[in-house]
Amino acid sequence: MDALENLILAKLDDDKAQDVVFIDLKGKSAVADGLIVASGRSHRHVGAMADHLLRALKDEGYGRVRVEGLPHCDWVLIDTGDVIVHLFRPEVRSFYNIEKIWSVDSPHRTPAAM
């Protein structure tokens, strides 16, 4: 994992994100090098995680990120360019099940070790 991925995973760990999964897309997708999916306990938790992550990214020089979903905080998408972060409320995550796009048994999908 590179510095950006480690920064994101460490910040999510600090904020008590649940069920964090890192999917390595290097050499598999032109969209991004990695995908991180995590859950928060509530709208407020998802919003706080997104806010803290955006601040940390800006502080580390990754200020040009795109964000979607902040007003409602059911599903917040943070696109850093190299890594795409999806923050969900658990019910919304299970409804959309975006992780199913990547086979559960695939070698590139692993629980994020922190």
Secondary structure, 3 states (H helix, E strand, C coil): CCHHHHHHHHHHHHCCCEEEEEEECCCCCCCCCEEEEEECCCHHHHHHHHHHHHHHHHHCCCCCCEEECCCCCCEEEEECCCEEEEEECHHHHHHHCHHHHCCCCCCCEEECCC
